[in-house]
Amino acid sequence: MEFFRIKRDIPFMRHALLLNAISAAMFIAAVFFLITRGLHLSIEFTGGTVMEVQYAQAADIGQVRSQIDTLGFGEVQVQNFGTSRDVLIRLPLRGEVQQSEVVSRVMEALCTAQSGRIEQRNEVTDRGEAVSRQVCDANGSEPLRLQRSEFVGPQVGAELARDGAIALAMTIIGIMIYLAFRFEWKFSVAAIVANLHDVIIILGFFAFFQWEFSLSVLAAVLAVLGYSVNESVVIFDRIRESFRKYRKMTTAEIMDNAITRTMSRTVITHGSTQIMVLSMLIFGGPTLHYFALALTIGICFGIYSSVFVAAATAMWLGVKREDLITPSRKETDPDDPNAGAVV
């Protein structure tokens, strides 16, 4: 399926040096911000307290966040989950304050805002166990209820960060092995250079703007890796076809022809994907905001890197027809008078 067909090849490789110089500058800037400013890690990585609160009516997330901000616990995450009445609250690690005190102070602030007061009540669970819990009493009604609270220690956060780094490294290694077997090692190196270009630039954006880096953002980075390598594989496949079809073209002309032939497909696939991601970015709320933002940056730079970084790197590494196509016996047989002849 094609929306359009370009009859004349676009000379992408003519501008490859300039555009890769710009990419190198952006890459260096991203590394600089990662080193100097670092990532603003979420509670999953740094540790903290997680609370689930259920309101009797739909909760005003902005109001809940402002009420908790008055307690001075630092940057707090407040978001809906499940229904509009369910609120998930994440509070950063406070070494001088115990978890029970953090939960009590948050519940007291939220209950006071609902014109209620905290009471300690003894209840019996479904298993017949007697438990004591905090209840927000507002003239006999319960405007909000604490569903659960748990503490995420810094050790668990460090383990998640290490596992995330391992997952990223294993993904990169798997991609390199796959491309080396399917095409040739030069394409494998070119694809990894392009993919690392995308990943580092995404992380650079998050470091520069100090956007929160959470597990969902890490998932988006891994998704961008797979998405970007898919685009590179399509272009590499067209390059192999062009090498087989056009024997008199130079390597740069082959690259231009292959990329031009994939333009319609790129517009269709990336356009439709970007529409979905932008919908999540605009309408997904705080829960999906940074996940969709990472995907948006990754998709845009993924197109750029697949065309200019991956293809140009493969060209500069000296990829040629013989790397991708095994010569036939007639082409290699010195006793054949027609060896190497093109009909």
Buried (B, 14 or more C-beta within 10 A) or exposed (E): EEEEEEEEBBEBBEEBEEBBEEBEEBBEBBBEBBEEBEBBBBBBBBBBBBBBBBBBEEBBBEEBBEBBBEBEBEEBBBBBEEEEBBBBBBBBBBEEBEBEEBBBBBBBBBBBBBEBEBEEEEEEEEEEEEEEEBBBBBEEEBBBBBEEBEBBEEEEBEEBBEEBEEBBEEBBEEBBEBBBEEBBBBBBBBBBBBBBBBBBBBBBBBBBEEBBBBBBBBBBBBBBBEBBBEBBBBBBBBBBBBBEEEEEBEBBBBBBBBBBBBBBBBBEBBEEBBEEBBEBBEEBEBBBBBBBBBBBBBBBBBBBBBBBBBBBBBBBBEBBBEBBBEEEEEBEEEEEEEBEEEE
